[in-house]
Amino acid sequence: MAAKILNHFKQEVKELKLIPSRGGCFELTADGKLLYSKLKTDTFPDEDKMIKALEAHQKKPQHA
């Protein structure tokens, strides 16, 4: 998934951090906002949906 995100967004990504975990936890955050949580949805993340969630997040105005 990290490779797909980096390939899709190329130079737009300032930082990508992977944090290993146990217990089936997978969360995607951008700018401190939780975009997806496997613990909340109880479903494995779909790569295309994660890309769309990041694209939607980018289009929203960022508050200072």
PDB file of N, CA, C, O and CB in Angstrom:
ATOM      1  N   MET A   1       0.831  -1.189   0.000  1.00  0.00           N
ATOM      2  CA  MET A   1       0.000   0.000   0.000  1.00  0.00           C
ATOM      3  C   MET A   1       0.874   1.251   0.000  1.00  0.00           C
ATOM      4  O   MET A   1       0.564   2.222  -0.690  1.00  0.00           O
ATOM      5  CB  MET A   1      -0.944  -0.001   1.211  1.00  0.00           C
ATOM      6  N   ALA A   2       1.952   1.235   0.761  1.00  0.00           N
ATOM      7  CA  ALA A   2       2.844   2.401   0.800  1.00  0.00           C
ATOM      8  C   ALA A   2       3.398   2.694  -0.588  1.00  0.00           C
ATOM      9  O   ALA A   2       3.459   3.854  -0.996  1.00  0.00           O
ATOM     10  CB  ALA A   2       4.000   2.170   1.797  1.00  0.00           C
ATOM     11  N   ALA A   3       3.799   1.666  -1.310  1.00  0.00           N
ATOM     12  CA  ALA A   3       4.334   1.858  -2.659  1.00  0.00           C
ATOM     13  C   ALA A   3       3.272   2.437  -3.584  1.00  0.00           C
ATOM     14  O   ALA A   3       3.572   3.310  -4.399  1.00  0.00           O
ATOM     15  CB  ALA A   3       4.862   0.530  -3.224  1.00  0.00           C
ATOM     16  N   LYS A   4       2.043   1.965  -3.470  1.00  0.00           N
ATOM     17  CA  LYS A   4       0.966   2.470  -4.319  1.00  0.00           C
ATOM     18  C   LYS A   4       0.691   3.949  -4.022  1.00  0.00           C
ATOM     19  O   LYS A   4       0.487   4.737  -4.946  1.00  0.00           O
ATOM     20  CB  LYS A   4      -0.317   1.634  -4.116  1.00  0.00           C
ATOM     21  N   ILE A   5       0.684   4.323  -2.760  1.00  0.00           N
ATOM     22  CA  ILE A   5       0.460   5.724  -2.372  1.00  0.00           C
ATOM     23  C   ILE A   5       1.580   6.604  -2.926  1.00  0.00           C
ATOM     24  O   ILE A   5       1.317   7.653  -3.514  1.00  0.00           O
ATOM     25  CB  ILE A   5       0.378   5.862  -0.822  1.00  0.00           C
ATOM     26  N   LEU A   6       2.827   6.174  -2.738  1.00  0.00           N
ATOM     27  CA  LEU A   6       3.966   6.958  -3.230  1.00  0.00           C
ATOM     28  C   LEU A   6       3.952   7.068  -4.746  1.00  0.00           C
ATOM     29  O   LEU A   6       4.236   8.136  -5.287  1.00  0.00           O
ATOM     30  CB  LEU A   6       5.282   6.333  -2.771  1.00  0.00           C
ATOM     31  N   ASN A   7       3.627   5.987  -5.437  1.00  0.00           N
ATOM     32  CA  ASN A   7       3.575   6.011  -6.894  1.00  0.00           C
ATOM     33  C   ASN A   7       2.451   6.912  -7.396  1.00  0.00           C
ATOM     34  O   ASN A   7       2.631   7.642  -8.371  1.00  0.00           O
ATOM     35  CB  ASN A   7       3.395   4.599  -7.440  1.00  0.00           C
ATOM     36  N   HIS A   8       1.298   6.868  -6.740  1.00  0.00           N
ATOM     37  CA  HIS A   8       0.138   7.658  -7.171  1.00  0.00           C
ATOM     38  C   HIS A   8       0.350   9.158  -6.936  1.00  0.00           C
ATOM     39  O   HIS A   8       0.080   9.975  -7.816  1.00  0.00           O
ATOM     40  CB  HIS A   8      -1.119   7.191  -6.432  1.00  0.00           C
ATOM     41  N   PHE A   9       0.831   9.506  -5.752  1.00  0.00           N
ATOM     42  CA  PHE A   9       0.940  10.920  -5.381  1.00  0.00           C
ATOM     43  C   PHE A   9       2.307  11.532  -5.696  1.00  0.00           C
ATOM     44  O   PHE A   9       2.458  12.754  -5.656  1.00  0.00           O
ATOM     45  CB  PHE A   9       0.653  11.077  -3.913  1.00  0.00           C
ATOM     46  N   LYS A  10       3.285  10.713  -6.001  1.00  0.00           N
ATOM     47  CA  LYS A  10       4.637  11.128  -6.368  1.00  0.00           C
ATOM     48  C   LYS A  10       5.197  12.197  -5.422  1.00  0.00           C
ATOM     49  O   LYS A  10       5.362  11.926  -4.232  1.00  0.00           O
ATOM     50  CB  LYS A  10       4.645  11.652  -7.794  1.00  0.00           C
ATOM     51  N   GLN A  11       5.487  13.377  -5.910  1.00  0.00           N
ATOM     52  CA  GLN A  11       6.146  14.414  -5.116  1.00  0.00           C
ATOM     53  C   GLN A  11       5.215  15.139  -4.149  1.00  0.00           C
ATOM     54  O   GLN A  11       5.670  15.983  -3.377  1.00  0.00           O
ATOM     55  CB  GLN A  11       6.774  15.414  -6.028  1.00  0.00           C
ATOM     56  N   GLU A  12       3.927  14.828  -4.176  1.00  0.00           N
ATOM     57  CA  GLU A  12       2.987  15.489  -3.268  1.00  0.00           C
ATOM     58  C   GLU A  12       3.127  14.992  -1.833  1.00  0.00           C
ATOM     59  O   GLU A  12       2.732  15.686  -0.897  1.00  0.00           O
ATOM     60  CB  GLU A  12       1.561  15.272  -3.746  1.00  0.00           C
ATOM     61  N   VAL A  13       3.680  13.810  -1.653  1.00  0.00           N
ATOM     62  CA  VAL A  13       3.842  13.224  -0.321  1.00  0.00           C
ATOM     63  C   VAL A  13       5.078  13.816   0.331  1.00  0.00           C
ATOM     64  O   VAL A  13       6.192  13.670  -0.170  1.00  0.00           O
ATOM     65  CB  VAL A  13       3.947  11.673  -0.394  1.00  0.00           C
ATOM     66  N   LYS A  14       4.863  14.491   1.463  1.00  0.00           N
ATOM     67  CA  LYS A  14       5.989  15.079   2.195  1.00  0.00           C
ATOM     68  C   LYS A  14       6.587  14.074   3.167  1.00  0.00           C
ATOM     69  O   LYS A  14       7.790  14.088   3.430  1.00  0.00           O
ATOM     70  CB  LYS A  14       5.542  16.339   2.949  1.00  0.00           C
ATOM     71  N   GLU A  15       5.735  13.202   3.698  1.00  0.00           N
ATOM     72  CA  GLU A  15       6.200  12.207   4.659  1.00  0.00           C
ATOM     73  C   GLU A  15       5.233  11.034   4.640  1.00  0.00           C
ATOM     74  O   GLU A  15       4.018  11.216   4.560  1.00  0.00           O
ATOM     75  CB  GLU A  15       6.320  12.812   6.093  1.00  0.00           C
ATOM     76  N   LEU A  16       5.788   9.828   4.715  1.00  0.00           N
ATOM     77  CA  LEU A  16       4.992   8.613   4.817  1.00  0.00           C
ATOM     78  C   LEU A  16       5.596   7.803   5.943  1.00  0.00           C
ATOM     79  O   LEU A  16       6.772   7.442   5.892  1.00  0.00           O
ATOM     80  CB  LEU A  16       4.963   7.802   3.462  1.00  0.00           C
ATOM     81  N   LYS A  17       4.807   7.517   6.953  1.00  0.00           N
ATOM     82  CA  LYS A  17       5.318   6.820   8.124  1.00  0.00           C
ATOM     83  C   LYS A  17       4.547   5.519   8.305  1.00  0.00           C
ATOM     84  O   LYS A  17       3.318   5.518   8.370  1.00  0.00           O
ATOM     85  CB  LYS A  17       5.210   7.708   9.391  1.00  0.00           C
ATOM     86  N   LEU A  18       5.275   4.418   8.386  1.00  0.00           N
ATOM     87  CA  LEU A  18       4.691   3.121   8.668  1.00  0.00           C
ATOM     88  C   LEU A  18       5.017   2.757  10.104  1.00  0.00           C
ATOM     89  O   LEU A  18       6.180   2.783  10.508  1.00  0.00           O
ATOM     90  CB  LEU A  18       5.208   2.039   7.681  1.00  0.00           C
ATOM     91  N   ILE A  19       4.002   2.420  10.868  1.00  0.00           N
ATOM     92  CA  ILE A  19       4.206   2.061  12.269  1.00  0.00           C
ATOM     93  C   ILE A  19       3.711   0.633  12.467  1.00  0.00           C
ATOM     94  O   ILE A  19       2.504   0.392  12.459  1.00  0.00           O
ATOM     95  CB  ILE A  19       3.465   3.056  13.230  1.00  0.00           C
ATOM     96  N   PRO A  20       4.633  -0.321  12.646  1.00  0.00           N
ATOM     97  CA  PRO A  20       4.226  -1.708  12.843  1.00  0.00           C
ATOM     98  C   PRO A  20       3.356  -1.845  14.093  1.00  0.00           C
ATOM     99  O   PRO A  20       3.543  -1.148  15.090  1.00  0.00           O
ATOM    100  CB  PRO A  20       5.460  -2.619  12.951  1.00  0.00           C
ATOM    101  N   SER A  21       2.406  -2.761  14.001  1.00  0.00           N
ATOM    102  CA  SER A  21       1.471  -2.966  15.112  1.00  0.00           C
ATOM    103  C   SER A  21       1.071  -4.432  15.161  1.00  0.00           C
ATOM    104  O   SER A  21       1.421  -5.218  14.281  1.00  0.00           O
ATOM    105  CB  SER A  21       0.213  -2.058  14.966  1.00  0.00           C
ATOM    106  N   ARG A  22       0.344  -4.780  16.189  1.00  0.00           N
ATOM    107  CA  ARG A  22      -0.177  -6.151  16.337  1.00  0.00           C
ATOM    108  C   ARG A  22      -1.691  -6.095  16.453  1.00  0.00           C
ATOM    109  O   ARG A  22      -2.267  -5.037  16.707  1.00  0.00           O
ATOM    110  CB  ARG A  22       0.443  -6.865  17.585  1.00  0.00           C
ATOM    111  N   GLY A  23      -2.310  -7.213  16.269  1.00  0.00           N
ATOM    112  CA  GLY A  23      -3.745  -7.302  16.516  1.00  0.00           C
ATOM    113  C   GLY A  23      -4.608  -6.836  15.363  1.00  0.00           C
ATOM    114  O   GLY A  23      -5.773  -6.503  15.580  1.00  0.00           O
ATOM    115  N   GLY A  24      -4.085  -6.799  14.137  1.00  0.00           N
ATOM    116  CA  GLY A  24      -4.899  -6.450  12.985  1.00  0.00           C
ATOM    117  C   GLY A  24      -5.219  -4.979  12.844  1.00  0.00           C
ATOM    118  O   GLY A  24      -6.170  -4.609  12.156  1.00  0.00           O
ATOM    119  N   CYS A  25      -4.438  -4.142  13.486  1.00  0.00           N
ATOM    120  CA  CYS A  25      -4.674  -2.698  13.404  1.00  0.00           C
ATOM    121  C   CYS A  25      -4.127  -2.162  12.087  1.00  0.00           C
ATOM    122  O   CYS A  25      -2.971  -2.409  11.744  1.00  0.00           O
ATOM    123  CB  CYS A  25      -4.023  -1.961  14.603  1.00  0.00           C
ATOM    124  N   PHE A  26      -4.950  -1.436  11.358  1.00  0.00           N
ATOM    125  CA  PHE A  26      -4.493  -0.711  10.168  1.00  0.00           C
ATOM    126  C   PHE A  26      -5.253   0.593  10.153  1.00  0.00           C
ATOM    127  O   PHE A  26      -6.482   0.607  10.080  1.00  0.00           O
ATOM    128  CB  PHE A  26      -4.721  -1.535   8.833  1.00  0.00           C
ATOM    129  N   GLU A  27      -4.526   1.680  10.221  1.00  0.00           N
ATOM    130  CA  GLU A  27      -5.155   2.999  10.179  1.00  0.00           C
ATOM    131  C   GLU A  27      -4.427   3.872   9.170  1.00  0.00           C
ATOM    132  O   GLU A  27      -3.207   3.794   9.023  1.00  0.00           O
ATOM    133  CB  GLU A  27      -5.153   3.665  11.579  1.00  0.00           C
ATOM    134  N   LEU A  28      -5.184   4.692   8.487  1.00  0.00           N
ATOM    135  CA  LEU A  28      -4.637   5.641   7.530  1.00  0.00           C
ATOM    136  C   LEU A  28      -5.001   7.035   8.015  1.00  0.00           C
ATOM    137  O   LEU A  28      -6.176   7.372   8.163  1.00  0.00           O
ATOM    138  CB  LEU A  28      -5.175   5.377   6.079  1.00  0.00           C
ATOM    139  N   THR A  29      -3.983   7.832   8.257  1.00  0.00           N
ATOM    140  CA  THR A  29      -4.209   9.213   8.669  1.00  0.00           C
ATOM    141  C   THR A  29      -3.482  10.143   7.713  1.00  0.00           C
ATOM    142  O   THR A  29      -2.466   9.777   7.121  1.00  0.00           O
ATOM    143  CB  THR A  29      -3.738   9.447  10.129  1.00  0.00           C
ATOM    144  N   ALA A  30      -4.012  11.342   7.570  1.00  0.00           N
ATOM    145  CA  ALA A  30      -3.368  12.382   6.772  1.00  0.00           C
ATOM    146  C   ALA A  30      -3.547  13.692   7.516  1.00  0.00           C
ATOM    147  O   ALA A  30      -4.661  14.057   7.893  1.00  0.00           O
ATOM    148  CB  ALA A  30      -3.966  12.459   5.317  1.00  0.00           C
ATOM    149  N   ASP A  31      -2.457  14.387   7.721  1.00  0.00           N
ATOM    150  CA  ASP A  31      -2.481  15.665   8.450  1.00  0.00           C
ATOM    151  C   ASP A  31      -3.150  15.519   9.814  1.00  0.00           C
ATOM    152  O   ASP A  31      -3.842  16.427  10.274  1.00  0.00           O
ATOM    153  CB  ASP A  31      -3.210  16.734   7.627  1.00  0.00           C
ATOM    154  N   GLY A  32      -2.940  14.375  10.452  1.00  0.00           N
ATOM    155  CA  GLY A  32      -3.499  14.131  11.772  1.00  0.00           C
ATOM    156  C   GLY A  32      -4.956  13.707  11.786  1.00  0.00           C
ATOM    157  O   GLY A  32      -5.519  13.484  12.857  1.00  0.00           O
ATOM    158  N   LYS A  33      -5.580  13.590  10.618  1.00  0.00           N
ATOM    159  CA  LYS A  33      -6.993  13.202  10.538  1.00  0.00           C
ATOM    160  C   LYS A  33      -7.095  11.725  10.154  1.00  0.00           C
ATOM    161  O   LYS A  33      -6.483  11.290   9.179  1.00  0.00           O
ATOM    162  CB  LYS A  33      -7.759  14.092   9.506  1.00  0.00           C
ATOM    163  N   LEU A  34      -7.859  10.966  10.912  1.00  0.00           N
ATOM    164  CA  LEU A  34      -8.069   9.553  10.638  1.00  0.00           C
ATOM    165  C   LEU A  34      -8.990   9.401   9.434  1.00  0.00           C
ATOM    166  O   LEU A  34     -10.139   9.842   9.461  1.00  0.00           O
ATOM    167  CB  LEU A  34      -8.659   8.832  11.874  1.00  0.00           C
ATOM    168  N   LEU A  35      -8.478   8.772   8.375  1.00  0.00           N
ATOM    169  CA  LEU A  35      -9.260   8.575   7.157  1.00  0.00           C
ATOM    170  C   LEU A  35      -9.839   7.163   7.077  1.00  0.00           C
ATOM    171  O   LEU A  35     -10.864   6.946   6.431  1.00  0.00           O
ATOM    172  CB  LEU A  35      -8.399   8.853   5.932  1.00  0.00           C
ATOM    173  N   TYR A  36      -9.183   6.205   7.732  1.00  0.00           N
ATOM    174  CA  TYR A  36      -9.647   4.824   7.709  1.00  0.00           C
ATOM    175  C   TYR A  36      -9.116   4.096   8.937  1.00  0.00           C
ATOM    176  O   TYR A  36      -7.975   4.308   9.348  1.00  0.00           O
ATOM    177  CB  TYR A  36      -9.201   4.108   6.408  1.00  0.00           C
ATOM    178  N   SER A  37      -9.940   3.244   9.514  1.00  0.00           N
ATOM    179  CA  SER A  37      -9.518   2.408  10.632  1.00  0.00           C
ATOM    180  C   SER A  37     -10.098   1.007  10.451  1.00  0.00           C
ATOM    181  O   SER A  37     -11.316   0.830  10.430  1.00  0.00           O
ATOM    182  CB  SER A  37      -9.966   3.022  11.991  1.00  0.00           C
ATOM    183  N   LYS A  38      -9.220   0.017  10.321  1.00  0.00           N
ATOM    184  CA  LYS A  38      -9.672  -1.374  10.221  1.00  0.00           C
ATOM    185  C   LYS A  38     -10.338  -1.798  11.523  1.00  0.00           C
ATOM    186  O   LYS A  38     -11.256  -2.618  11.514  1.00  0.00           O
ATOM    187  CB  LYS A  38      -8.490  -2.316   9.888  1.00  0.00           C
ATOM    188  N   LEU A  39      -9.887  -1.253  12.624  1.00  0.00           N
ATOM    189  CA  LEU A  39     -10.493  -1.603  13.907  1.00  0.00           C
ATOM    190  C   LEU A  39     -11.948  -1.125  13.979  1.00  0.00           C
ATOM    191  O   LEU A  39     -12.784  -1.780  14.601  1.00  0.00           O
ATOM    192  CB  LEU A  39      -9.678  -0.998  15.063  1.00  0.00           C
ATOM    193  N   LYS A  40     -12.249   0.004  13.352  1.00  0.00           N
ATOM    194  CA  LYS A  40     -13.622   0.531  13.360  1.00  0.00           C
ATOM    195  C   LYS A  40     -14.507  -0.146  12.321  1.00  0.00           C
ATOM    196  O   LYS A  40     -15.685  -0.393  12.577  1.00  0.00           O
ATOM    197  CB  LYS A  40     -13.608   2.032  13.114  1.00  0.00           C
ATOM    198  N   THR A  41     -13.946  -0.449  11.143  1.00  0.00           N
ATOM    199  CA  THR A  41     -14.754  -1.006  10.056  1.00  0.00           C
ATOM    200  C   THR A  41     -14.771  -2.526  10.052  1.00  0.00           C
ATOM    201  O   THR A  41     -15.678  -3.135   9.484  1.00  0.00           O
ATOM    202  CB  THR A  41     -14.243  -0.509   8.731  1.00  0.00           C
ATOM    203  N   ASP A  42     -13.785  -3.139  10.676  1.00  0.00           N
ATOM    204  CA  ASP A  42     -13.628  -4.590  10.725  1.00  0.00           C
ATOM    205  C   ASP A  42     -13.485  -5.187   9.318  1.00  0.00           C
ATOM    206  O   ASP A  42     -13.812  -6.354   9.098  1.00  0.00           O
ATOM    207  CB  ASP A  42     -14.822  -5.224  11.446  1.00  0.00           C
ATOM    208  N   THR A  43     -12.996  -4.380   8.371  1.00  0.00           N
ATOM    209  CA  THR A  43     -12.736  -4.859   7.021  1.00  0.00           C
ATOM    210  C   THR A  43     -11.322  -4.475   6.613  1.00  0.00           C
ATOM    211  O   THR A  43     -10.798  -3.438   7.018  1.00  0.00           O
ATOM    212  CB  THR A  43     -13.770  -4.289   6.023  1.00  0.00           C
ATOM    213  N   PHE A  44     -10.712  -5.346   5.791  1.00  0.00           N
ATOM    214  CA  PHE A  44      -9.364  -5.058   5.324  1.00  0.00           C
ATOM    215  C   PHE A  44      -9.418  -3.914   4.327  1.00  0.00           C
ATOM    216  O   PHE A  44     -10.339  -3.857   3.511  1.00  0.00           O
ATOM    217  CB  PHE A  44      -8.713  -6.311   4.690  1.00  0.00           C
ATOM    218  N   PRO A  45      -8.456  -3.004   4.371  1.00  0.00           N
ATOM    219  CA  PRO A  45      -8.484  -1.832   3.497  1.00  0.00           C
ATOM    220  C   PRO A  45      -8.285  -2.193   2.029  1.00  0.00           C
ATOM    221  O   PRO A  45      -7.455  -3.037   1.694  1.00  0.00           O
ATOM    222  CB  PRO A  45      -7.420  -0.846   3.923  1.00  0.00           C
ATOM    223  N   ASP A  46      -9.040  -1.559   1.179  1.00  0.00           N
ATOM    224  CA  ASP A  46      -8.912  -1.691  -0.262  1.00  0.00           C
ATOM    225  C   ASP A  46      -7.987  -0.562  -0.733  1.00  0.00           C
ATOM    226  O   ASP A  46      -8.227   0.605  -0.424  1.00  0.00           O
ATOM    227  CB  ASP A  46     -10.324  -1.634  -0.981  1.00  0.00           C
ATOM    228  N   GLU A  47      -6.934  -0.907  -1.478  1.00  0.00           N
ATOM    229  CA  GLU A  47      -5.952   0.101  -1.889  1.00  0.00           C
ATOM    230  C   GLU A  47      -6.582   1.250  -2.673  1.00  0.00           C
ATOM    231  O   GLU A  47      -6.261   2.413  -2.429  1.00  0.00           O
ATOM    232  CB  GLU A  47      -4.869  -0.548  -2.726  1.00  0.00           C
ATOM    233  N   ASP A  48      -7.467   0.937  -3.604  1.00  0.00           N
ATOM    234  CA  ASP A  48      -8.095   1.991  -4.403  1.00  0.00           C
ATOM    235  C   ASP A  48      -8.942   2.926  -3.544  1.00  0.00           C
ATOM    236  O   ASP A  48      -8.970   4.133  -3.782  1.00  0.00           O
ATOM    237  CB  ASP A  48      -8.957   1.376  -5.500  1.00  0.00           C
ATOM    238  N   LYS A  49      -9.630   2.373  -2.549  1.00  0.00           N
ATOM    239  CA  LYS A  49     -10.430   3.218  -1.645  1.00  0.00           C
ATOM    240  C   LYS A  49      -9.534   4.099  -0.785  1.00  0.00           C
ATOM    241  O   LYS A  49      -9.900   5.228  -0.456  1.00  0.00           O
ATOM    242  CB  LYS A  49     -11.327   2.348  -0.744  1.00  0.00           C
ATOM    243  N   MET A  50      -8.359   3.587  -0.421  1.00  0.00           N
ATOM    244  CA  MET A  50      -7.432   4.391   0.374  1.00  0.00           C
ATOM    245  C   MET A  50      -6.902   5.560  -0.462  1.00  0.00           C
ATOM    246  O   MET A  50      -6.761   6.671   0.048  1.00  0.00           O
ATOM    247  CB  MET A  50      -6.260   3.519   0.894  1.00  0.00           C
ATOM    248  N   ILE A  51      -6.612   5.316  -1.730  1.00  0.00           N
ATOM    249  CA  ILE A  51      -6.151   6.384  -2.628  1.00  0.00           C
ATOM    250  C   ILE A  51      -7.255   7.438  -2.770  1.00  0.00           C
ATOM    251  O   ILE A  51      -6.981   8.637  -2.713  1.00  0.00           O
ATOM    252  CB  ILE A  51      -5.757   5.806  -4.032  1.00  0.00           C
ATOM    253  N   LYS A  52      -8.502   6.989  -2.955  1.00  0.00           N
ATOM    254  CA  LYS A  52      -9.625   7.926  -3.093  1.00  0.00           C
ATOM    255  C   LYS A  52      -9.827   8.738  -1.821  1.00  0.00           C
ATOM    256  O   LYS A  52     -10.137   9.927  -1.889  1.00  0.00           O
ATOM    257  CB  LYS A  52     -10.913   7.170  -3.438  1.00  0.00           C
ATOM    258  N   ALA A  53      -9.653   8.108  -0.663  1.00  0.00           N
ATOM    259  CA  ALA A  53      -9.785   8.828   0.608  1.00  0.00           C
ATOM    260  C   ALA A  53      -8.711   9.904   0.724  1.00  0.00           C
ATOM    261  O   ALA A  53      -8.981  11.009   1.197  1.00  0.00           O
ATOM    262  CB  ALA A  53      -9.692   7.849   1.800  1.00  0.00           C
ATOM    263  N   LEU A  54      -7.497   9.582   0.295  1.00  0.00           N
ATOM    264  CA  LEU A  54      -6.414  10.569   0.332  1.00  0.00           C
ATOM    265  C   LEU A  54      -6.668  11.698  -0.665  1.00  0.00           C
ATOM    266  O   LEU A  54      -6.409  12.861  -0.355  1.00  0.00           O
ATOM    267  CB  LEU A  54      -5.063   9.896   0.033  1.00  0.00           C
ATOM    268  N   GLU A  55      -7.168  11.374  -1.848  1.00  0.00           N
ATOM    269  CA  GLU A  55      -7.486  12.403  -2.833  1.00  0.00           C
ATOM    270  C   GLU A  55      -8.574  13.338  -2.305  1.00  0.00           C
ATOM    271  O   GLU A  55      -8.471  14.556  -2.448  1.00  0.00           O
ATOM    272  CB  GLU A  55      -7.931  11.759  -4.156  1.00  0.00           C
ATOM    273  N   ALA A  56      -9.611  12.768  -1.699  1.00  0.00           N
ATOM    274  CA  ALA A  56     -10.691  13.582  -1.143  1.00  0.00           C
ATOM    275  C   ALA A  56     -10.161  14.483  -0.034  1.00  0.00           C
ATOM    276  O   ALA A  56     -10.560  15.644   0.067  1.00  0.00           O
ATOM    277  CB  ALA A  56     -11.825  12.687  -0.608  1.00  0.00           C
ATOM    278  N   HIS A  57      -9.274  13.962   0.790  1.00  0.00           N
ATOM    279  CA  HIS A  57      -8.683  14.752   1.875  1.00  0.00           C
ATOM    280  C   HIS A  57      -7.878  15.923   1.308  1.00  0.00           C
ATOM    281  O   HIS A  57      -7.930  17.029   1.847  1.00  0.00           O
ATOM    282  CB  HIS A  57      -7.780  13.864   2.766  1.00  0.00           C
ATOM    283  N   GLN A  58      -7.142  15.688   0.236  1.00  0.00           N
ATOM    284  CA  GLN A  58      -6.343  16.734  -0.383  1.00  0.00           C
ATOM    285  C   GLN A  58      -7.197  17.881  -0.903  1.00  0.00           C
ATOM    286  O   GLN A  58      -6.781  19.039  -0.853  1.00  0.00           O
ATOM    287  CB  GLN A  58      -5.523  16.158  -1.509  1.00  0.00           C
ATOM    288  N   LYS A  59      -8.379  17.568  -1.398  1.00  0.00           N
ATOM    289  CA  LYS A  59      -9.235  18.574  -2.011  1.00  0.00           C
ATOM    290  C   LYS A  59      -9.919  19.469  -0.984  1.00  0.00           C
ATOM    291  O   LYS A  59     -10.376  20.562  -1.319  1.00  0.00           O
ATOM    292  CB  LYS A  59     -10.272  17.904  -2.870  1.00  0.00           C
ATOM    293  N   LYS A  60      -9.993  19.004   0.280  1.00  0.00           N
ATOM    294  CA  LYS A  60     -10.616  19.811   1.330  1.00  0.00           C
ATOM    295  C   LYS A  60      -9.666  20.920   1.752  1.00  0.00           C
ATOM    296  O   LYS A  60      -8.460  20.696   1.855  1.00  0.00           O
ATOM    297  CB  LYS A  60     -11.003  18.936   2.546  1.00  0.00           C
ATOM    298  N   PRO A  61     -10.197  22.114   1.999  1.00  0.00           N
ATOM    299  CA  PRO A  61      -9.335  23.216   2.474  1.00  0.00           C
ATOM    300  C   PRO A  61      -8.707  22.861   3.820  1.00  0.00           C
ATOM    301  O   PRO A  61      -9.383  22.350   4.713  1.00  0.00           O
ATOM    302  CB  PRO A  61     -10.147  24.536   2.597  1.00  0.00           C
ATOM    303  N   GLN A  62      -7.433  23.132   3.956  1.00  0.00           N
ATOM    304  CA  GLN A  62      -6.718  22.884   5.202  1.00  0.00           C
ATOM    305  C   GLN A  62      -6.833  24.106   6.106  1.00  0.00           C
ATOM    306  O   GLN A  62      -6.607  25.234   5.668  1.00  0.00           O
ATOM    307  CB  GLN A  62      -5.231  22.544   4.928  1.00  0.00           C
ATOM    308  N   HIS A  63      -7.181  23.881   7.358  1.00  0.00           N
ATOM    309  CA  HIS A  63      -7.309  24.986   8.319  1.00  0.00           C
ATOM    310  C   HIS A  63      -5.956  25.252   8.940  1.00  0.00           C
ATOM    311  O   HIS A  63      -5.211  24.318   9.237  1.00  0.00           O
ATOM    312  CB  HIS A  63      -8.365  24.666   9.421  1.00  0.00           C
ATOM    313  N   ALA A  64      -5.637  26.503   9.135  1.00  0.00           N
ATOM    314  CA  ALA A  64      -4.354  26.900   9.724  1.00  0.00           C
ATOM    315  C   ALA A  64      -4.352  26.728  11.213  1.00  0.00           C
ATOM    316  O   ALA A  64      -3.349  27.015  11.866  1.00  0.00           O
ATOM    317  CB  ALA A  64      -4.029  28.330   9.384  1.00  0.00           C
TER     318      ALA A  64
END
